[in-house]
């Protein structure tokens, strides 16, 4: 009987792994094919949204490397897509003070500029 339960558990694990791989691949394809769905880094609001999403994911217990273990996405791609959402709503209902937003956007732009100059 224990053998049957091991088979069921490994089947579930394989199915979850395949689902995760498929979801991650769809995210990458969507990122490269549908450019209109991406956040615009030239727009301060979109840039702030991207920075907020990435910062929210950094401390998440479901993050493993560059992937989310809940939905299987590649975080760098999913955070940059306009209509995507965090499976545990870490990106929603966030109010950022305007001065903090401006500071973050300015800092990000300076980093990008410094990289271009190097």
ZAPAGU-20313 format. One record per atom (N, C-alpha, C, O): atom name; y, x, z. Coordinates in pm, 1 decimal, m for minus. Example, Ala and Ser with C-alpha at 12.3 -4.5 7.8 and 13.67 -1.06 7.14 Angstrom:
REM residues 2
REC   site         c2         c1         c3
REC      N     m569.0     1319.0      780.0
REC     CA     m450.0     1230.0      780.0
REC      C     m330.0     1320.0      780.0
REC      O     m331.9     1423.6      846.5
REC      N     m225.0     1285.0      708.0
REC     CA     m106.0     1367.0      714.0
REC      C        3.0     1290.0      787.0
REC      O      113.8     1340.9      803.9
This chain:
REM residues 118
REC   site         c2         c1         c3
REC      N     m119.0       80.7        0.0
REC     CA        0.0        0.0        0.0
REC      C      127.1       86.2        0.0
REC      O      227.3       50.7      m62.0
REC      N      121.0      198.8       70.0
REC     CA      236.7      288.4       76.2
REC      C      269.3      345.2      m60.9
REC      O      385.2      372.2      m92.2
REC      N      166.1      363.0     m142.0
REC     CA      187.6      415.1     m276.2
REC      C      271.7      319.0     m359.2
REC      O      359.1      363.1     m433.9
REC      N      246.9      187.2     m347.8
REC     CA      324.2       87.5     m421.6
REC      C      470.9       88.3     m380.3
REC      O      559.1       74.8     m465.1
REC      N      497.6      104.0     m251.2
REC     CA      636.8      105.3     m207.1
REC      C      708.0      230.5     m257.0
REC      O      826.7      224.0     m289.0
REC      N      639.7      343.2     m264.5
REC     CA      699.1      466.4     m318.8
REC      C      732.8      449.7     m465.9
REC      O      837.0      496.5     m511.9
REC      N      644.6      382.8     m540.1
REC     CA      668.7      357.8     m682.9
REC      C      790.5      268.7     m699.2
REC      O      874.9      294.8     m784.9
REC      N      801.1      163.5     m617.9
REC     CA      915.7       72.2     m625.6
REC      C     1045.7      146.0     m593.7
REC      O     1145.8      129.2     m663.2
REC      N     1043.7      228.0     m488.0
REC     CA     1163.9      302.6     m450.4
REC      C     1205.9      400.1     m559.3
REC      O     1324.9      411.9     m588.5
REC      N     1111.2      469.8     m619.4
REC     CA     1146.7      565.0     m724.9
REC      C     1195.0      492.3     m849.7
REC      O     1282.1      542.4     m920.8
REC      N     1138.6      373.6     m877.1
REC     CA     1185.0      294.0     m991.8
REC      C     1328.6      248.9     m970.6
REC      O     1410.2      254.7    m1062.6
REC      N     1359.4      204.1     m849.6
REC     CA     1496.4      162.1     m817.8
REC      C     1591.4      280.7     m830.7
REC      O     1700.6      266.9     m885.8
REC      N     1551.2      395.9     m780.8
REC     CA     1634.6      515.6     m789.4
REC      C     1658.7      555.0     m935.3
REC      O     1770.8      589.7     m972.4
REC      N     1555.4      549.9    m1016.8
REC     CA     1569.8      582.5    m1159.3
REC      C     1663.5      483.2    m1226.7
REC      O     1749.4      523.0    m1305.3
REC      N     1647.9      353.9    m1196.9
REC     CA     1735.5      251.4    m1256.4
REC      C     1880.7      271.9    m1213.7
REC      O     1971.7      261.2    m1295.8
REC      N     1902.4      301.2    m1086.2
REC     CA     2038.4      327.0    m1038.1
REC      C     2098.2      449.5    m1106.5
REC      O     2215.6      449.5    m1143.7
REC      N     2018.7      551.7    m1122.6
REC     CA     2065.9      673.9    m1188.2
REC      C     2102.5      646.3    m1333.6
REC      O     2206.4      692.2    m1381.2
REC      N     2018.9      572.5    m1403.6
REC     CA     2048.5      538.4    m1543.7
REC      C     2173.6      452.6    m1554.3
REC      O     2256.0      473.4    m1643.3
REC      N     2188.3      356.0    m1463.7
REC     CA     2307.1      270.3    m1463.3
REC      C     2432.7      354.9    m1442.3
REC      O     2534.5      334.2    m1508.4
REC      N     2424.3      448.9    m1351.1
REC     CA     2536.5      537.1    m1322.5
REC      C     2571.7      623.0    m1443.3
REC      O     2689.4      639.7    m1475.2
REC      N     2472.4      676.5    m1509.6
REC     CA     2495.1      759.6    m1628.6
REC      C     2559.7      678.3    m1740.1
REC      O     2655.3      723.4    m1803.3
REC      N     2507.4      558.5    m1763.9
REC     CA     2562.9      471.9    m1869.6
REC      C     2707.6      436.8    m1838.7
REC      O     2793.1      442.4    m1927.1
REC      N     2735.8      400.8    m1713.9
REC     CA     2872.7      365.4    m1676.2
REC      C     2966.8      484.0    m1695.6
REC      O     3077.1      468.2    m1748.0
REC      N     2923.5      601.5    m1653.8
REC     CA     3006.1      721.2    m1670.4
REC      C     3034.1      751.4    m1816.5
REC      O     3146.1      788.1    m1852.0
REC      N     2934.0      736.4    m1900.9
REC     CA     2951.8      760.4    m2045.5
REC      C     3047.4      659.0    m2106.9
REC      O     3130.6      695.1    m2190.1
REC      N     3036.5      532.7    m2066.9
REC     CA     3127.4      429.4    m2118.3
REC      C     3272.1      463.2    m2081.5
REC      O     3363.3      444.5    m2162.0
REC      N     3291.9      512.8    m1959.9
REC     CA     3425.9      547.5    m1913.2
REC      C     3485.3      659.0    m1999.5
REC      O     3602.1      652.0    m2037.7
REC      N     3407.2      760.2    m2029.9
REC     CA     3455.1      871.7    m2112.6
REC      C     3488.0      823.6    m2253.5
REC      O     3591.6      860.2    m2308.9
REC      N     3401.3      742.4    m2311.1
REC     CA     3426.3      689.7    m2446.0
REC      C     3553.9      606.8    m2447.2
REC      O     3637.3      622.2    m2536.5
REC      N     3569.5      519.3    m2349.2
REC     CA     3689.4      435.4    m2341.4
REC      C     3814.9      522.1    m2330.2
REC      O     3916.7      491.9    m2392.3
REC      N     3808.2      628.1    m2252.5
REC     CA     3921.9      716.9    m2233.9
REC      C     3965.5      779.0    m2366.0
REC      O     4084.8      784.2    m2395.6
REC      N     3870.7      825.6    m2444.9
REC     CA     3904.0      894.9    m2569.2
REC      C     3928.8      801.6    m2687.2
REC      O     4007.8      834.7    m2775.6
REC      N     3863.6      686.8    m2690.5
REC     CA     3876.9      597.1    m2804.6
REC      C     3999.0      506.6    m2792.0
REC      O     4073.9      490.7    m2888.3
REC      N     4020.0      447.7    m2675.7
REC     CA     4128.2      350.9    m2657.0
REC      C     4246.0      416.1    m2584.9
REC      O     4262.4      400.4    m2463.9
REC      N     4326.5      488.4    m2659.7
REC     CA     4437.6      561.9    m2600.2
REC      C     4541.4      471.0    m2534.3
REC      O     4610.7      513.8    m2442.0
REC      N     4553.0      347.3    m2580.0
REC     CA     4649.9      254.0    m2521.5
REC      C     4610.8      212.5    m2380.2
REC      O     4695.0      165.4    m2303.7
REC      N     4484.1      229.5    m2345.5
REC     CA     4439.7      189.1    m2213.0
REC      C     4470.8      294.7    m2106.6
REC      O     4453.1      269.7    m1987.3
REC      N     4516.7      412.1    m2149.2
REC     CA     4548.1      519.5    m2055.0
REC      C     4685.1      500.0    m1991.2
REC      O     4775.0      441.2    m2051.3
REC      N     4699.7      549.2    m1870.8
REC     CA     4830.7      553.3    m1807.3
REC      C     4916.6      655.0    m1882.2
REC      O     4866.6      758.2    m1926.9
REC      N     5045.2      625.5    m1895.5
REC     CA     5138.6      711.7    m1967.6
REC      C     5203.4      809.0    m1870.2
REC      O     5281.0      767.6    m1784.0
REC      N     5172.7      938.2    m1882.6
REC     CA     5225.1     1036.5    m1788.9
REC      C     5374.5     1061.9    m1806.5
REC      O     5436.0     1128.2    m1723.0
REC      N     5433.1     1010.3    m1913.5
REC     CA     5577.9     1020.2    m1933.4
REC      C     5653.3      912.7    m1857.0
REC      O     5775.0      921.8    m1840.7
REC      N     5582.2      811.1    m1810.2
REC     CA     5641.7      700.3    m1735.4
REC      C     5622.8      726.3    m1586.0
REC      O     5510.8      749.2    m1540.5
REC      N     5733.0      722.8    m1509.6
REC     CA     5725.2      755.5    m1367.1
REC      C     5630.5      662.5    m1289.9
REC      O     5556.8      707.8    m1202.4
REC      N     5632.5      533.3    m1322.2
REC     CA     5544.9      439.4    m1251.6
REC      C     5397.9      467.1    m1281.1
REC      O     5314.5      464.5    m1190.6
REC      N     5366.5      493.5    m1406.6
REC     CA     5228.2      526.6    m1442.9
REC      C     5184.9      659.0    m1380.5
REC      O     5072.1      672.6    m1333.3
REC      N     5275.3      755.4    m1380.8
REC     CA     5245.1      885.1    m1321.9
REC      C     5217.1      870.0    m1172.2
REC      O     5123.1      929.4    m1119.3
REC      N     5299.8      789.8    m1104.8
REC     CA     5279.5      766.7     m962.1
REC      C     5146.1      697.1     m937.1
REC      O     5075.2      729.9     m842.0
REC      N     5112.8      602.7    m1021.5
REC     CA     4984.7      531.9    m1008.5
REC      C     4868.0      629.3    m1022.2
REC      O     4772.1      623.1     m945.3
REC      N     4876.2      718.2    m1119.3
REC     CA     4770.3      816.5    m1139.9
REC      C     4756.0      909.1    m1019.1
REC      O     4645.2      933.7     m971.2
REC      N     4869.4      960.1     m970.5
REC     CA     4867.2     1049.5     m855.2
REC      C     4811.3      976.4     m733.1
REC      O     4730.4     1032.1     m658.9
REC      N     4854.4      852.2     m712.3
REC     CA     4805.1      774.3     m599.0
REC      C     4653.9      753.7     m607.7
REC      O     4582.9      770.3     m508.5
REC      N     4605.4      718.0     m724.9
REC     CA     4462.0      695.3     m742.9
REC      C     4382.3      821.5     m712.6
REC      O     4283.0      817.7     m639.9
REC      N     4426.6      932.0     m768.6
REC     CA     4353.4     1057.6     m747.3
REC      C     4356.1     1098.7     m599.9
REC      O     4254.8     1143.6     m546.2
REC      N     4471.3     1083.6     m534.9
REC     CA     4481.0     1116.5     m392.0
REC      C     4392.1     1025.5     m308.7
REC      O     4332.3     1070.3     m210.8
REC      N     4382.7      898.9     m346.1
REC     CA     4297.1      804.4     m274.1
REC      C     4150.9      843.6     m286.3
REC      O     4073.6      826.1     m192.0
REC      N     4113.2      895.6     m399.6
REC     CA     3973.3      933.6     m422.0
REC      C     3936.1     1063.5     m351.2
REC      O     3820.1     1082.9     m315.0
REC      N     4032.0     1151.6     m331.2
REC     CA     4002.4     1282.3     m272.1
REC      C     3935.1     1268.8     m136.1
REC      O     3838.7     1339.7     m107.4
REC      N     3984.8     1178.9      m52.7
REC     CA     3929.1     1165.2       81.2
REC      C     3818.7     1061.4       94.0
REC      O     3774.5     1032.6      205.2
REC      N     3774.2     1005.9      m14.8
REC     CA     3675.4      897.7      m10.1
REC      C     3535.2      951.8       19.5
REC      O     3494.4     1054.9      m34.1
REC      N     3463.2      881.0      105.0
REC     CA     3328.0      925.0      141.1
REC      C     3228.4      904.9       27.3
REC      O     3119.1      961.3       31.0
REC      N     3264.3      825.3      m74.3
REC     CA     3174.5      800.6     m187.0
REC      C     3196.6      897.8     m302.7
REC      O     3128.6      889.4     m404.9
REC      N     3290.4      988.8     m287.0
REC     CA     3317.7     1089.4     m390.0
REC      C     3220.5     1205.2     m372.6
REC      O     3203.5     1258.4     m263.0
REC      N     3158.7     1242.0     m480.8
REC     CA     3069.3     1357.7     m479.4
REC      C     3104.1     1442.0     m600.5
REC      O     3072.7     1406.8     m714.2
REC      N     3169.3     1553.7     m573.9
REC     CA     3219.3     1634.2     m684.9
REC      C     3326.8     1555.3     m758.1
REC      O     3422.4     1508.1     m696.5
REC      N     3312.0     1541.2     m886.5
REC     CA     3408.6     1466.8     m966.6
REC      C     3364.3     1325.6     m998.0
REC      O     3419.1     1262.0    m1088.0
REC      N     3263.9     1274.5     m923.5
REC     CA     3209.7     1142.0     m953.8
REC      C     3214.5     1051.0     m832.3
REC      O     3217.3     1096.6     m718.0
REC      N     3215.4      922.3     m859.6
REC     CA     3206.1      819.6     m756.0
REC      C     3059.8      777.1     m747.2
REC      O     2999.7      739.6     m847.9
REC      N     3002.7      782.8     m627.5
REC     CA     2861.8      745.9     m613.4
REC      C     2841.5      595.2     m611.9
REC      O     2728.1      548.9     m624.5
REC      N     2948.5      517.3     m596.9
REC     CA     2935.4      371.3     m600.5
REC      C     2926.4      316.8     m742.6
REC      O     2835.8      240.2     m775.4
REC      N     3020.9      357.0     m825.9
REC     CA     3023.6      301.0     m961.6
REC      C     2974.3      400.5    m1067.2
REC      O     2947.3      361.7    m1180.9
REC      N     2962.7      526.6    m1030.5
REC     CA     2911.7      626.5    m1123.5
REC      C     3014.6      684.9    m1217.0
REC      O     2980.4      762.6    m1306.1
REC      N     3141.4      648.5    m1198.0
REC     CA     3244.6      695.9    m1290.3
REC      C     3277.0      842.8    m1268.2
REC      O     3250.1      899.5    m1162.3
REC      N     3335.2      902.4    m1370.9
REC     CA     3397.7     1032.5    m1358.7
REC      C     3539.9     1003.2    m1312.7
REC      O     3617.0      941.7    m1386.4
REC      N     3574.8     1045.2    m1194.7
REC     CA     3701.1     1006.5    m1132.2
REC      C     3822.1     1044.1    m1216.6
REC      O     3917.3      966.6    m1225.3
REC      N     3820.3     1160.5    m1278.0
REC     CA     3936.6     1203.8    m1356.6
REC      C     3962.6     1110.9    m1475.7
REC      O     4077.2     1094.8    m1517.8
REC      N     3858.0     1050.5    m1529.5
REC     CA     3876.1      957.1    m1641.1
REC      C     3915.3      818.2    m1590.8
REC      O     4009.7      757.5    m1641.3
REC      N     3842.4      768.9    m1491.4
REC     CA     3867.8      632.8    m1444.1
REC      C     4007.9      617.6    m1386.2
REC      O     4073.6      516.1    m1409.4
REC      N     4054.3      716.4    m1311.7
REC     CA     4187.1      706.4    m1251.3
REC      C     4297.5      701.6    m1356.1
REC      O     4406.7      652.0    m1328.7
REC      N     4270.3      752.1    m1474.9
REC     CA     4371.5      755.9    m1581.1
REC      C     4370.6      631.3    m1669.4
REC      O     4455.1      618.1    m1757.9
REC      N     4277.1      540.4    m1646.8
REC     CA     4269.2      418.7    m1728.5
REC      C     4340.7      303.8    m1659.2
REC      O     4312.3      271.5    m1543.9
REC      N     4432.4      243.7    m1730.4
REC     CA     4522.3      141.6    m1676.6
REC      C     4451.0       23.2    m1609.7
REC      O     4489.5      m16.0    m1499.6
REC      N     4350.9      m33.0    m1671.6
REC     CA     4290.6     m156.6    m1622.6
REC      C     4167.1     m136.8    m1535.0
REC      O     4093.6     m232.1    m1509.0
REC      N     4144.2      m16.1    m1490.3
REC     CA     4028.6        9.4    m1404.1
REC      C     4066.6      m11.6    m1257.4
REC      O     4183.5       m2.3    m1219.8
REC      N     3965.7      m39.9    m1176.6
REC     CA     3987.4      m60.5    m1034.1
REC      C     3883.9       16.0     m953.2
REC      O     3773.3       42.6    m1000.4
REC      N     3920.5       50.2     m833.5
REC     CA     3827.9      114.2     m740.9
REC      C     3728.9        9.1     m690.9
REC      O     3769.7     m102.4     m658.3
REC      N     3599.0       42.2     m684.2
REC     CA     3501.0      m57.0     m639.3
REC      C     3519.0     m100.7     m493.7
REC      O     3468.1     m205.7     m454.6
REC      N     3589.7      m22.9     m413.7
REC     CA     3615.1      m64.0     m274.9
REC      C     3765.1      m86.1     m251.1
REC      O     3811.8      m82.3     m137.2
REC      N     3838.8     m109.0     m358.2
REC     CA     3981.6     m146.1     m354.2
REC      C     4071.7      m45.3     m283.8
REC      O     4169.0      m84.5     m219.3
REC      N     4041.6       82.2     m294.8
REC     CA     4127.6      183.9     m233.7
REC      C     4261.1      197.6     m308.0
REC      O     4357.5      249.1     m251.4
REC      N     4268.1      152.8     m432.6
REC     CA     4391.0      169.0     m511.3
REC      C     4484.5       50.0     m497.6
REC      O     4600.3       58.8     m538.5
REC      N     4438.0      m61.2     m441.2
REC     CA     4518.3     m183.7     m436.7
REC      C     4608.3     m189.2     m314.4
REC      O     4590.6     m116.1     m216.9
REC      N     4706.2     m279.9     m323.9
REC     CA     4794.1     m312.3     m211.3
REC      C     4858.3     m189.8     m147.9
REC      O     4859.9     m174.8      m25.7
REC      N     4910.1     m104.3     m231.6
REC     CA     4976.0       15.1     m180.1
REC      C     5125.2        6.9     m208.4
REC      O     5167.7      m20.2     m320.7
REC      N     5201.7       30.3     m106.6
REC     CA     5346.6       33.2     m122.1
REC      C     5392.0      174.6      m89.8
REC      O     5369.0      225.0       20.1
REC      N     5455.7      236.5     m185.1
REC     CA     5502.9      373.8     m165.6
REC      C     5654.7      371.7     m167.4
REC      O     5716.1      316.2     m258.5
REC      N     5713.9      431.7      m67.4
REC     CA     5859.8      437.4      m57.0
REC      C     5915.1      512.1     m177.9
REC      O     5858.9      612.9     m220.7
REC      N     6025.3      462.1     m232.1
REC     CA     6083.0      517.8     m354.8
REC      C     6108.8      668.0     m344.5
REC      O     6080.3      741.3     m439.2
REC      N     6161.5      714.8     m232.8
REC     CA     6191.7      858.0     m220.1
REC      C     6063.9      941.5     m221.5
REC      O     6062.5     1051.8     m276.3
REC      N     5956.1      889.6     m161.4
REC     CA     5828.2      959.8     m163.2
REC      C     5775.2      965.0     m305.6
REC      O     5725.1     1067.8     m351.2
REC      N     5787.1      852.4     m375.1
REC     CA     5742.4      845.5     m514.6
REC      C     5816.7      947.3     m599.6
REC      O     5755.6     1021.8     m676.1
REC      N     5947.0      950.1     m586.2
REC     CA     6027.2     1043.8     m665.0
REC      C     5988.6     1188.2     m634.2
REC      O     5980.7     1271.6     m724.3
REC      N     5965.0     1216.7     m508.0
REC     CA     5926.1     1351.3     m467.4
REC      C     5792.6     1392.0     m529.0
REC      O     5777.5     1504.2     m577.4
REC      N     5697.0     1301.4     m527.0
REC     CA     5564.4     1329.9     m583.0
REC      C     5574.0     1350.2     m734.0
REC      O     5515.7     1444.0     m788.3
REC      N     5647.0     1262.6     m801.0
REC     CA     5661.5     1273.3     m946.3
REC      C     5731.6     1404.2     m982.6
REC      O     5689.1     1473.7    m1074.9
REC      N     5838.4     1437.9     m910.5
REC     CA     5911.1     1562.0     m937.0
REC      C     5819.6     1683.6     m917.0
REC      O     5818.4     1775.3     m999.1
REC      N     5744.6     1683.2     m809.2
REC     CA     5652.0     1792.9     m780.5
REC      C     5546.4     1806.9     m890.2
REC      O     5514.4     1917.6     m933.4
REC      N     5493.5     1694.0     m933.8
REC     CA     5392.7     1695.7    m1038.9
REC      C     5450.3     1751.1    m1168.5
REC      O     5387.6     1834.2    m1234.2
REC      N     5569.3     1705.3    m1205.2
REC     CA     5633.0     1753.2    m1328.0
REC      C     5662.5     1903.6    m1321.1
REC      O     5647.1     1974.6    m1420.5
REC      N     5704.5     1951.6    m1204.7
REC     CA     5730.0     2095.0    m1188.0
REC      C     5601.8     2175.2    m1206.0
REC      O     5602.8     2281.3    m1268.5
REC      N     5492.5     2125.4    m1151.8
REC     CA     5363.8     2194.4    m1169.0
REC      C     5323.2     2201.1    m1315.1
REC      O     5278.1     2304.7    m1363.8
REC      N     5339.9     2088.4    m1384.6
REC     CA     5305.3     2084.9    m1526.8
REC      C     5392.0     2183.2    m1603.9
REC      O     5341.9     2255.9    m1689.7
REC      N     5521.7     2186.3    m1574.3
REC     CA     5613.9     2276.2    m1641.2
REC      C     5577.5     2422.6    m1613.1
REC      O     5580.6     2506.2    m1703.5
REC      N     5543.6     2452.6    m1489.3
REC     CA     5505.0     2589.7    m1452.8
REC      C     5378.7     2633.7    m1526.0
REC      O     5367.9     2749.2    m1567.3
REC      N     5283.7     2542.7    m1542.1
REC     CA     5161.4     2575.5    m1615.8
REC      C     5190.2     2603.9    m1761.9
REC      O     5129.0     2691.9    m1822.4
REC      N     5284.8     2527.9    m1818.8
REC     CA     5320.4     2550.1    m1959.2
REC      C     5388.4     2685.5    m1976.9
REC      O     5370.8     2751.8    m2079.1
REC      N     5466.4     2726.1    m1876.1
REC     CA     5538.2     2854.3    m1885.2
REC      C     5448.9     2975.0    m1864.0
REC      O     5480.6     3085.7    m1907.5
REC      N     5335.0     2952.5    m1795.5
REC     CA     5242.9     3065.9    m1768.0
REC      C     5163.7     3109.0    m1887.1
REC      O     5083.7     3202.0    m1877.7
